[in-house]
Amino acid sequence: MQTPMLDVYTKLTDGCSMSYESIGAGETEFTLGGAINGALVLTFTGAALRDFLALATEALDRNTKSTVDASSASEPPTK
Protein backbone atom coordinates (compact mmCIF):
# COMPACT_ATOMS: atom_id res chain seq x y z
CA MET A 1 0.00 0.00 0.00
CA GLN A 2 1.32 3.42 -0.94
CA THR A 3 0.64 6.54 1.05
CA PRO A 4 0.17 10.09 -0.25
CA MET A 5 3.37 12.10 -0.61
CA LEU A 6 1.83 15.19 1.00
CA ASP A 7 -0.89 16.00 3.52
CA VAL A 8 -3.32 18.66 2.29
CA TYR A 9 -6.44 19.95 4.03
CA THR A 10 -8.99 21.62 1.78
CA LYS A 11 -12.63 22.64 2.19
CA LEU A 12 -14.75 22.65 -0.95
CA THR A 13 -17.92 24.72 -0.84
CA ASP A 14 -20.84 25.37 -3.20
CA GLY A 15 -19.72 27.06 -6.37
CA CYS A 16 -16.12 25.82 -6.22
CA SER A 17 -14.72 25.36 -9.70
CA MET A 18 -14.16 21.67 -10.48
CA SER A 19 -12.95 20.03 -13.66
CA TYR A 20 -11.32 16.81 -14.81
CA GLU A 21 -9.12 15.62 -17.61
CA SER A 22 -8.25 12.13 -18.78
CA ILE A 23 -4.48 12.11 -18.88
CA GLY A 24 -4.03 8.71 -20.47
CA ALA A 25 -2.96 5.30 -19.24
CA GLY A 26 -6.20 4.97 -17.22
CA GLU A 27 -5.54 8.06 -15.11
CA THR A 28 -7.87 10.98 -14.44
CA GLU A 29 -6.77 14.35 -13.11
CA PHE A 30 -9.23 16.49 -11.12
CA THR A 31 -8.65 20.21 -10.59
CA LEU A 32 -10.53 21.77 -7.68
CA GLY A 33 -10.40 25.55 -7.50
CA GLY A 34 -8.68 27.82 -9.97
CA ALA A 35 -5.53 29.66 -10.87
CA ILE A 36 -6.56 32.93 -9.15
CA ASN A 37 -7.21 31.57 -5.65
CA GLY A 38 -5.12 28.43 -5.92
CA ALA A 39 -6.10 24.92 -6.89
CA LEU A 40 -5.86 21.38 -5.64
CA VAL A 41 -5.05 18.80 -8.29
CA LEU A 42 -5.73 15.11 -7.65
CA THR A 43 -4.66 12.36 -10.03
CA PHE A 44 -6.32 8.95 -9.70
CA THR A 45 -5.66 5.64 -11.40
CA GLY A 46 -8.84 3.89 -12.53
CA ALA A 47 -8.87 1.51 -9.55
CA ALA A 48 -8.13 4.28 -7.03
CA LEU A 49 -10.91 6.44 -8.52
CA ARG A 50 -13.41 3.57 -8.15
CA ASP A 51 -12.34 3.09 -4.51
CA PHE A 52 -12.63 6.83 -3.85
CA LEU A 53 -16.05 6.98 -5.52
CA ALA A 54 -17.31 4.13 -3.32
CA LEU A 55 -15.99 5.85 -0.19
CA ALA A 56 -17.42 9.26 -1.22
CA THR A 57 -20.80 7.66 -1.97
CA GLU A 58 -20.82 6.06 1.49
CA ALA A 59 -19.95 9.40 3.12
CA LEU A 60 -22.65 11.22 1.15
CA ASP A 61 -25.26 8.59 2.05
CA ARG A 62 -24.35 8.84 5.75
CA ASN A 63 -24.31 12.63 5.70
CA THR A 64 -27.69 12.74 3.94
CA LYS A 65 -29.15 10.23 6.42
CA SER A 66 -27.80 12.23 9.39
CA THR A 67 -29.30 15.44 7.97
CA VAL A 68 -32.70 13.77 7.44
CA ASP A 69 -32.61 12.21 10.93
CA ALA A 70 -31.74 15.57 12.54
CA SER A 71 -34.47 17.30 10.55
CA SER A 72 -37.06 14.70 11.58
CA ALA A 73 -36.07 14.97 15.24
CA SER A 74 -36.67 18.72 15.25
CA GLU A 75 -40.16 18.51 13.77
CA PRO A 76 -43.12 18.34 16.17
CA PRO A 77 -44.99 15.02 16.16
CA THR A 78 -48.07 14.89 13.93
CA LYS A 79 -51.43 13.88 15.33
C-alpha positions in Angstrom: 0.0 0.0 0.0 1.3 3.4 -0.9 0.6 6.5 1.0 0.2 10.1 -0.2 3.4 12.1 -0.6 1.8 15.2 1.0 -0.9 16.0 3.5 -3.3 18.7 2.3 -6.4 19.9 4.0 -9.0 21.6 1.8 -12.6 22.6 2.2 -14.8 22.7 -0.9 -17.9 24.7 -0.8 -20.8 25.4 -3.2 -19.7 27.1 -6.4 -16.1 25.8 -6.2 -14.7 25.4 -9.7 -14.2 21.7 -10.5 -12.9 20.0 -13.7 -11.3 16.8 -14.8 -9.1 15.6 -17.6 -8.2 12.1 -18.8 -4.5 12.1 -18.9 -4.0 8.7 -20.5 -3.0 5.3 -19.2 -6.2 5.0 -17.2 -5.5 8.1 -15.1 -7.9 11.0 -14.4 -6.8 14.3 -13.1 -9.2 16.5 -11.1 -8.6 20.2 -10.6 -10.5 21.8 -7.7 -10.4 25.6 -7.5 -8.7 27.8 -10.0 -5.5 29.7 -10.9 -6.6 32.9 -9.2 -7.2 31.6 -5.6 -5.1 28.4 -5.9 -6.1 24.9 -6.9 -5.9 21.4 -5.6 -5.1 18.8 -8.3 -5.7 15.1 -7.6 -4.7 12.4 -10.0 -6.3 8.9 -9.7 -5.7 5.6 -11.4 -8.8 3.9 -12.5 -8.9 1.5 -9.5 -8.1 4.3 -7.0 -10.9 6.4 -8.5 -13.4 3.6 -8.2 -12.3 3.1 -4.5 -12.6 6.8 -3.8 -16.1 7.0 -5.5 -17.3 4.1 -3.3 -16.0 5.9 -0.2 -17.4 9.3 -1.2 -20.8 7.7 -2.0 -20.8 6.1 1.5 -19.9 9.4 3.1 -22.6 11.2 1.1 -25.3 8.6 2.0 -24.4 8.8 5.7 -24.3 12.6 5.7 -27.7 12.7 3.9 -29.2 10.2 6.4 -27.8 12.2 9.4 -29.3 15.4 8.0 -32.7 13.8 7.4 -32.6 12.2 10.9 -31.7 15.6 12.5 -34.5 17.3 10.5 -37.1 14.7 11.6 -36.1 15.0 15.2 -36.7 18.7 15.2 -40.2 18.5 13.8 -43.1 18.3 16.2 -45.0 15.0 16.2 -48.1 14.9 13.9 -51.4 13.9 15.3 
